[in-house]
Amino acid sequence: MRMSAILDRLEERRDYQPGEWVARCPAHDDGKPSLWLNLKTNGMVGLACRAGCAFEDIVAGMGLLPRQLFNVDAEGLITVAEARPEPVSPFLTAGLRVWLDSLPAGDDAAPAVGYAQKRFGLTEAEQERLGLRWWPGPQPCPKWVPTSFIRYPRLVVPMHDFAGVARGAQGRDLSGRCPGRWISLANPEGFEWQRFGVFPGPDPAAPWVIAEGLSDPLAVVADGYNAVGVRGAALLNNDPATLDSLASGLAGRDVRVCGDNDRSGREFTRTILAALHQRDVPAGELTLPVGFKDYAVWREKR
């Protein structure tokens, strides 16, 4: 079977990064794309629903049989390695730092600064502290910045580890024309950018809130708290190293988990809480009021 034929069965499909896609999950009432797919070099399609839907239910919802996800024709599409890649090397983190430092910030990044102020409530000083940057549009850049990222102007958000080292980044489209609002960097061959970002607030002793994506963590920081943004709980289910890193960084802190106010968000909260509790990190749940889908919307409307 061809990969294009598989992707055509999904709604609201978009590129996530080279060789990976997200789409609405056909196994549940999916309010926003929560199904993650990739195509491995051995021809096998990988599936994971952020809401925790069973593999068999997802495949049935696509009108396929499990055997049809093997020996898939890539048709020239980029594939990903079967083995788990290594965390980005010091060489790559240094290259990322150089690239981020080359991007406009502050007075030279008015569109990005204005967006972050209006959407998340972040002051210019807070944006500078978090290292937010502006991508004005097509220009020369490292090869791990994907084409889908390059085409449109973006707010660029570094994803730091607990030591303050940038180990990834995402860009938020500001044009309204990009099919994917948030785009990640492409994983260099054999390596993978970090799956979470740490966003310290003004008070290190304040509570820490773990949320989905990057919009909610930025809004959390604007409220004076500390935040961690996770790219998706489903991606962490088979990633004990990342879960160990999260637990180690949050040990001894006042931690709350705040998933979106939908099925996938509730599953996100359950997954992260269970992983932290298994690693002896006490954590509670921050529940959003009824009618608000995520923290950023709640903050904007209240």
C-alpha positions in Angstrom: 0.0 0.0 0.0 1.2 3.6 -0.6 1.8 6.0 2.2 -0.2 8.7 0.4 -3.3 6.4 0.3 -3.0 6.0 4.1 -2.6 9.7 4.8 -5.6 10.5 2.5 -7.8 8.6 4.9 -7.2 11.1 7.7 -8.8 14.5 8.4 -6.9 17.7 9.1 -3.6 16.0 8.2 -0.4 18.2 8.3 3.3 17.7 8.3 4.8 17.6 11.8 8.4 17.3 10.7 10.1 15.4 7.9 8.8 11.8 7.9 6.2 12.5 10.6 2.6 13.7 10.4 -0.3 14.6 12.7 -4.0 14.3 12.0 -7.4 13.9 13.7 -7.7 10.5 15.2 -10.5 8.4 13.6 -11.0 6.4 16.8 -12.5 9.1 18.9 -14.2 12.5 18.6 -11.0 14.4 18.1 -11.3 18.2 18.6 -7.9 18.9 17.2 -5.2 16.6 15.6 -3.9 14.2 18.2 -2.9 11.3 16.1 0.8 11.1 15.3 2.2 9.0 12.4 5.5 8.2 10.9 6.9 6.0 8.2 10.0 3.9 9.1 12.7 2.9 6.7 11.6 -0.7 6.9 8.2 0.3 5.5 6.2 0.1 8.7 3.8 2.9 9.7 4.0 4.0 13.4 0.8 5.3 15.0 0.2 6.9 18.4 -2.9 8.7 19.7 -2.3 11.4 22.4 -5.7 10.4 23.8 -4.6 6.8 24.3 -6.8 5.1 21.6 -5.9 1.5 20.9 -3.9 0.7 17.8 -6.6 -1.7 16.5 -9.3 1.0 16.9 -7.3 3.6 15.1 -6.6 1.2 12.2 -10.3 0.2 12.0 -11.3 3.8 12.0 -9.2 4.4 9.0 -10.9 1.5 7.2 -7.7 -0.6 7.1 -6.4 -3.9 8.4 -3.2 -4.0 10.6 -1.3 -5.9 7.9 -1.8 -2.9 5.5 0.6 -0.8 7.7 3.5 -3.0 6.8 5.7 -3.0 3.7 4.2 0.5 2.8 5.5 2.2 -0.3 7.2 5.5 0.8 6.8 7.0 -2.7 9.9 9.1 -2.2 8.7 10.5 1.2 11.2 10.9 4.0 11.3 8.0 6.4 12.6 7.7 10.0 14.9 5.1 11.4 13.5 2.2 13.3 15.9 2.6 16.2 15.4 5.4 18.8 17.7 8.2 17.9 20.2 9.7 20.3 19.6 13.0 22.1 21.1 15.9 20.2 24.9 16.2 20.5 26.9 19.1 21.9 27.8 20.0 18.4 24.1 20.3 17.5 23.1 22.2 20.6 26.0 24.7 19.9 24.7 25.1 16.3 21.2 25.7 17.6 22.5 28.3 20.0 24.3 30.1 17.2 21.2 30.1 15.0 18.9 31.3 17.8 21.3 34.1 18.7 21.3 35.2 15.0 17.5 35.8 15.0 16.0 39.2 15.7 14.7 39.9 19.2 13.4 42.9 21.2 12.9 46.1 19.1 14.0 44.2 16.0 11.2 41.6 16.4 8.1 43.8 16.8 5.6 41.3 15.2 6.8 38.5 17.4 6.9 40.7 20.5 3.5 42.1 19.9 2.0 38.6 19.4 3.6 37.2 22.5 2.3 40.1 24.5 -1.3 39.9 23.2 -1.6 36.1 23.1 0.2 35.0 26.2 0.5 38.2 28.3 4.4 38.1 28.3 6.1 41.4 28.8 9.2 42.3 26.7 11.4 41.6 29.7 9.9 38.1 30.2 10.3 37.4 26.5 13.9 38.4 26.6 14.5 36.1 29.7 12.9 33.2 27.9 14.9 33.9 24.7 12.0 34.3 22.3 13.0 35.2 18.8 11.5 36.3 15.4 11.7 34.4 12.2 10.8 37.0 9.4 10.5 34.4 6.6 12.6 32.6 4.0 16.4 33.1 4.4 19.4 30.8 4.7 19.4 28.6 7.7 20.7 25.3 9.0 19.4 22.1 7.2 17.5 21.0 10.3 15.1 23.9 9.9 12.3 22.3 7.8 10.8 23.9 4.7 7.4 24.1 6.4 9.1 26.3 9.1 11.0 28.5 6.7 8.2 29.6 4.5 6.2 31.7 7.0 7.1 34.4 9.7 7.1 32.9 13.2 7.5 33.5 16.8 10.5 31.2 17.7 10.5 29.6 21.1 13.6 27.8 22.4 13.0 24.6 24.3 15.6 24.5 27.2 16.5 21.7 29.5 16.5 22.2 33.3 20.1 23.5 33.1 19.1 26.2 30.7 20.6 24.7 27.6 18.5 25.0 24.4 17.9 21.5 23.0 15.2 22.2 20.6 12.8 24.9 19.4 9.4 25.4 17.8 8.0 28.2 15.7 4.5 29.6 15.9 3.1 30.8 12.5 2.1 34.5 12.6 0.9 34.7 9.0 -2.3 32.6 9.3 -1.4 30.8 6.1 0.6 27.9 7.4 -1.4 24.6 7.8 0.6 23.9 11.0 0.5 26.6 13.6 3.5 25.2 15.6 6.3 23.6 13.6 9.3 21.8 15.2 12.8 21.5 14.0 13.6 18.5 11.9 15.6 15.8 13.7 19.1 15.5 12.4 20.0 12.0 11.2 20.6 9.7 14.1 19.6 12.4 16.7 16.4 13.9 18.2 15.7 17.3 19.6 14.3 17.3 23.2 10.6 16.5 23.6 10.0 19.1 26.3 10.9 22.7 27.1 11.5 24.3 30.5 10.2 27.8 31.0 11.2 29.3 34.4 9.0 32.0 35.8 10.1 35.0 37.9 10.0 33.0 41.2 11.9 29.6 41.3 9.9 28.7 44.4 6.5 29.1 42.7 4.6 26.0 41.6 5.6 24.3 38.4 2.8 23.5 35.8 3.3 20.8 33.1 1.2 21.5 30.0 0.8 20.4 26.4 2.7 22.1 23.7 4.2 25.6 24.1 1.3 28.0 24.1 0.0 27.0 27.6 3.4 27.1 29.3 4.1 30.6 28.0 0.7 31.7 29.4 1.6 30.0 32.7 4.8 32.0 33.0 2.9 35.2 32.3 0.8 34.4 35.4 4.0 34.2 37.5 4.5 30.4 37.7 7.1 28.1 36.3 6.2 25.8 33.4 7.2 22.7 31.4 5.8 22.2 27.9 5.6 18.6 26.6 5.2 17.9 22.9 2.7 15.1 23.5 2.3 12.4 26.2 1.8 9.7 23.5 5.4 10.4 22.3 6.7 9.7 25.9 5.0 6.3 26.5 8.0 4.4 25.2 10.6 7.0 26.2 11.7 6.3 29.8 14.8 8.5 29.4 12.7 11.6 28.8 10.4 10.8 31.6 13.4 10.2 33.9 14.7 13.6 32.9 11.4 15.3 33.7 11.2 13.6 37.1 14.8 14.4 38.0 14.3 18.1 37.1 11.0 18.4 39.0 12.0 16.5 42.1 11.3 18.4 45.3 9.1 21.0 43.5 5.4 21.8 43.8 4.1 20.2 40.6 0.8 20.4 38.8 -0.2 18.8 35.5 -2.7 20.8 33.3 -3.8 19.0 30.1 -6.3 20.5 27.7 -10.0 20.3 28.6 -10.8 17.4 26.2 -10.3 13.7 26.0 -6.8 13.8 24.8 -5.9 16.4 27.4 -7.3 14.3 30.2 -5.3 11.4 29.0 -2.2 13.6 28.8 -2.7 14.5 32.5 -3.2 10.9 33.5 -0.1 9.8 31.6 2.2 12.4 33.0 0.9 12.1 36.6 1.4 8.3 36.5 4.9 8.6 35.1 5.9 11.1 37.9 4.3 9.1 40.6 6.2 6.0 39.5 9.4 8.0 39.8 8.5 9.2 43.3 7.7 12.8 42.3 4.4 14.0 44.0 2.2 15.9 41.6 -1.3 17.1 41.4 -3.8 18.1 38.7 -4.7 21.7 37.7 -8.2 21.5 36.4 -9.5 24.1 34.0 -13.0 25.6 34.3 -15.7 24.2 32.2 -15.9 25.8 28.8 -12.2 26.6 28.4 -10.2 24.2 26.2 -6.7 25.1 27.4 -4.8 27.4 29.8 -3.9 30.0 27.3 -7.5 30.5 26.3 -8.5 30.6 29.9 -5.9 33.2 30.7 -6.9 35.3 27.7 -10.6 35.3 28.5 -10.6 35.7 32.3 
